[in-house]
Structure formats: structure tokens, C-alpha cells
Amino acid sequence: MAEIKDPENTILMELKNGTVVIELLPDVAPLHTARMKELARSGAYDGVVFHRVIDGFMAQTGDVEHGNSSNPAFNIRRAGTGGSDLPDLKAEFSGLPHDRGTLGAARSQNPHSANSQFFINFKDNHFLNRQYTVYGRVISGMEHVDAIVRGEPPAQPDTMISVKVAADAAS
């Protein structure tokens, strides 16, 4: 696992094959960083599926409303259509490119509609630059992201087993 320099702005995402360490970028996207930490701390991301995984593009997850596979009412066809009960976020576009391993905020056509969903880029996707907020990057465990089951939606979707802020996981 990579050395964690800033535990308060580092996410530990547990997947079936191991831990993905994500460095958040509060100086670039403070609202999105704060939202991810808030949802991680509440446990909202635990058990949420990767509902849209496109080979050579990205893996999308984070629908805390409809994407939790442990919810008795879970329906994979609804995953990806919801957010959280928190308000949508204002876009925080920057000059940071959508490189392999970066975390981007998923949204509707409205640039200010990001809420809880996000995606991790499998490769450099520079056509997304300045159109979606980049607010983190995988610093360790990208091989676990690469192993996520593909599909829109996948027949047997992978889940985020747990998502924690590193500062809290240490205690």
C-alpha cells in the first residue's frame, strides 16, 4: 500500500481483491472532497455497486440511494439513477486532466448536478477535461480497479465493500 501523507484526505476503498487508496484533492475541489468524506464517514458508500463499467473507459459507482446491494429493495436497473439526500454540488472544474486513475464526479447534463456518484478512469480520458470535476486520484491498488466486472450494468456487479477516510480507519 502507498504511503499515506494526508490521512484526512485519503480514502480507503475495500474491493473484493484488495484496498484501493485514493488521494483526495481538497485544494482543487473542496466541495466534492468534503462530500466524499461525509458519505464515507456515514457508511453510505458501503455495499454500493459499480453499476456502469466500460472497458477502456471507466468504472462508475456511488449511487447511495439505489445502488446499495445489501438493501432488500435493491434493483440493478435503478442503480445509477440516484444520489444521496444531500444537495447537488456546484461544478469545480479545473485544469487537472482525466488521467488513468483519477476520480471524476458523475453528473447529469447539468454541470452542477454532481451528488454522490463518481467514476475512476481506466485510461487517460482527456475528452472529459474541464467538463467533469476531478477530485481525487488512485495512488495504490489500481490493479483492483482494473479487475472490476464490466457491464452497463454488470450481471454480477462488484461492490465497494467499505469506504473509509484513512484518518478514521487508523483509530
Disulfide bonds with the S-S distance in Angstrom:
none
